[in-house]
Amino acid sequence: MAFPVNGAVRRLAAGAVLLVAAIFPMPARAASSSFTIGDQSVVQVWAGNRSEITIRAWNRPMIQFDTDDEAVQVLRRPIIFGTPQNPLSVGIPLRTVKVRDPVTGLMTDTTFAPEEFPYAADFHAGEHDTIRIVAGQGSHLTVMVPATVAILDARLRGSGALTIDGYHGSTLFATSTGGKMTLSNVSSASFLQPLYGRLFVSDSSFDRLRVRSNTAALIFDRVNTRQIEATTLSGPIVWDDGTFDAGLARFESTYGAIAIGTANGAQIEARSGDGRIAWMWDKRTPMDARGEGEATATVDGGGPLVTAVSAHGNVFLYDGSLASRRDIPPDWRRLDALLHPPEVTAPPIPTFAQPSRERRPRDGYHAFRELRRGPMPEGR
C-alpha cells in the first residue's frame, strides 16, 4: 500500500531514504516511488518467481516504479566500472539444463558455457550511479526509466512475464528461467537468455544481439541487426520480415527448427543434419541445393552472410513475412502459429488504494523512522 504522508513529508522522507540507501539497502514500505538519475546510470530491476515485470522508457530524467510488493528493496550507490571487480562486460556463468531428445524421449544434462558480453562502446570506465530495485516472488512491478539510460539489467528469477518497451540505451541484459519475455521498440546492444517459454521481439534494432535458450521459442518480427548470434537446444527460432546489416548473423539449434524470412538482400547458408531445407520465395531467388540438408540462397541480389544450422531440425527460408502469404503449406503452419499465438488478455496493472487519513504520521521524522523500520528480508 502507498505510505500515508502528504506531498511535503513524502519528498522529505524519500530524499532521506535515498541518502541512506546509498550506504546500505533497506525494505521500502511505499509501493510507489520516483527519483532523478543521469544518462550514464545503471538500472537493475529484479523479481522473484511468478512475477510480472514491465519496464517502459520515457523522455524524463527519472525512474518511477509501482509495485504491490510492500517489502520491495531499493539500493542506490555509485559503482566504479572498468576494474577487475566490475569490468566493462557482463559475465554469464555456466548453466546446466535438462534436454529431451525428441526421438528417444531421454532426458540428458547439458551446459551453456560461460560467456562475456561486452558493454556498448559508449559506456565508459569510471563511476556510475547504480540503482537496483528488487521485488519478491509473485510481484507485479512496473518501472519507468529514461529511454537512454546506459545499462538496463532485468532479471526474472523463475517463471513469469518480463516486458521491455522503448529502451534506446547502450546495453540491455535480460534473463528469465521461463514464461514470456517481450521486447518492442528496443535499440541497443543486448544479451537475452529466456531458458524456457517464449521470447518475442518486435520493431527493434540491435548493434549486437546475443540470445540463447533451452526450449524457449525465439521469435523476431520486423527486427534489424548488424550482429546476431541466436542459439537454442530444442526451441524453434523464427526471424520474420527482418533485415541484416553487414556483420555476423548466425542462428543455430540442436533439435529445433529455424525459419529465416529476410526483407533485404542476403546470402543465406542453410544446413541440417537429420532434417531438410525448405524454401518459399515471392521474388526470383537463385538456389544452390546440395541434397536435402544443405542449400545456399542469394536473396534479392545477395548481401550480408546469414548462417542457419540445425543438427536435427528443419530449416525454412523465405522472403518477407509469412503473414503476407495467402496459402501456407501444412508443414509451415506451425511457424505461422508461433508468430500469431492465441490472444491472451493481459492482467490489469495493479492499483494501490490510498490509506485512510487516521494512519497519517505526525511529521517527517516519524515517516523516515517508519520507512527504515524492519530487518532486510533474506533471499530476496
C-alpha angles and dihedrals in degrees: 000000000000115000110255105238132119123248098270094045091045091055092048093048095044092051091051092047093053091048091054092041089061085070104036137354124255137179110266112221094196117089092209132043141153137191140168123262137172132247093256093055126121118227122196120188116184133170138175133247120310091018132137117221120187118183118184128178125225138175096256128103093234146079121234124182137181126190142161090222105101091191095055111146124224121191123181122180140136115260125192111224125198095055130111089258094048110023124182091264142061116249111220108202126220111276127199117208138173117250126193119212103226092210102046098022090225119146118222136176119246134166140226105224118236115266140187118225111195119221116243116282094249091063103095132205116258140066118340129182105244125197122189122190115189124185127183133238120309093016131151109214126178117184129184113202135177107271092234101044106147100238129014115192115186121177129178105193097206133353126328137090128308118185126181121182132178100000111156101167133119105272135012122195116184130168137169135169095220147332125062128334114187128183126181133172092004123155117181146083104289144190114195126182116176101164097188134010122031139320118200119184120180139175093000139131129212134191088195126006126183117180130173133172144161108220099343116123110237111211123182118184121185094344128156124204141171094197129016135166113180120179133179134171098211106342120106123246122214122184105184127185090342132148133221129211120202107291143072118330117172130160118185137173136170099210105355130098120247125209122188118191110175126192095196139042116298143155106230123198111193127186136172128181102202099004134063140249117245128182141187119186132185092188126051104272123181111230131195107195119186103189123312095302105050134049143151123213126194103205120199094343095318133277138163116015113255121188123199117181130172120175095205107003135080124262120217124198128191142141126251120348132336088221089067091063118095095198119036117189115242095250090054097051095086088061091052089048090055089055093047110034120178113285113261120194109240116234113252119261105257118252122211120223119230113247122243119268092242091072095055114127117239098237147348093275093060091044091054092047091050092051091053096046121111134039122278109265116248123243097013 
